[in-house]
Amino acid sequence: MLKDITLGQYFPGNSFVHRLDPRTKLLLMSAYIVAVFIVRNMWLFTLVAAYVIGVTAIAGVPVSYLWRSLKPLRFILIFMFVINLLVTATGDTLFEWWIIKITTGGLRQAVYISLRLILLVSGTSLMTLTTTPIALTDGLERLLSPFAKMGFPAHELAMMMTIALRFIPTLIEEADKITRAQTARGADFETGSLIDRAKAMVTILVPLFVSAFRRADELAMAMESRCYHGGEGRTRMTVLKYTKNDLKAALSMALLIGIIITVQAVA
């Protein structure tokens, strides 16, 4: 399951999507999240899914990467589907037994919630797969720079996000190594009761936390030795510039949201 986590991983490429300005990607991702939450029609969910698949194809990212990003959420998806199916009791009754009652409204709500989560995870994973953590940091810092004049720590927030994204794959790899080492020593993480498996996880979590703190200390020492003192006076090797490609991407998202609003207003 650890290898299925794609958050923070970058898929190298030089596609149309890879070359977009990171500020454009962050803004489009915000608009995409809004679009996913305002959809209330199954056909429009299909349209949004087709948009994500189309962007994935243009970026040259294998669809298997998106599938891997969803695999760790399968239990959450099942749980949310069942809860919404049983809790929402609107519409016609499809099935009823004892305290269990399934209605058309509950089924619709369960399907919509599950689709929203799938589309949200796929979209955000696609952004991190096509954008390096450094580019995301620069884009976020530039977008938040107007708030820095009011005392908002834009650079510090962007730096923390970069470090967090950068260390996710590292910690996943470290956890996988620790798991293999403990398994070779006879540890069992698959059998036994839930409590037994939770206790077995301690042999992974303790070394992982120790390793994480050691890496954090080494990073702090490296930054201090290089006289890091925040964003004041810092320059950038790559200067962000908007291009025609960013305009095309923005127009495509505007078209998607326009179609969603128009169809639902007419319906």
Sequence and secondary structure as in RCSB ss.txt:
>XXXX:A:sequence
MLKDITLGQYFPGNSFVHRLDPRTKLLLMSAYIVAVFIVRNMWLFTLVAAYVIGVTAIAGVPVSYLWRSLKPLRF
ILIFMFVINLLVTATGDTLFEWWIIKITTGGLRQAVYISLRLILLVSGTSLMTLTTTPIALTDGLERLLSPFAKM
GFPAHELAMMMTIALRFIPTLIEEADKITRAQTARGADFETGSLIDRAKAMVTILVPLFVSAFRRADELAMAMES
RCYHGGEGRTRMTVLKYTKNDLKAALSMALLIGIIITVQAVA
>XXXX:A:secstr
 GGG  TT      STTTTS HHHHHHHHHHHHHHHHH   HHHHHHHHHHHHHHHHHHT  HHHHHHHHGGGHH
HHHHHHHHHHHH   SSEEEEETTEEEEHHHHHHHHHHHHHHHHHHHHHHHHHHSS HHHHHHHHHHHHHHHHTT
T  HHHHHHHHHHHHHHHHHHHHHHHHHHHHHHHTT  SSSS HHHHHHHHHHHHHHHHHHHHHHHHHHHHHHHH
TT   STT   SS     HHHHHHHHHHHHHHHHHHHHHHH 
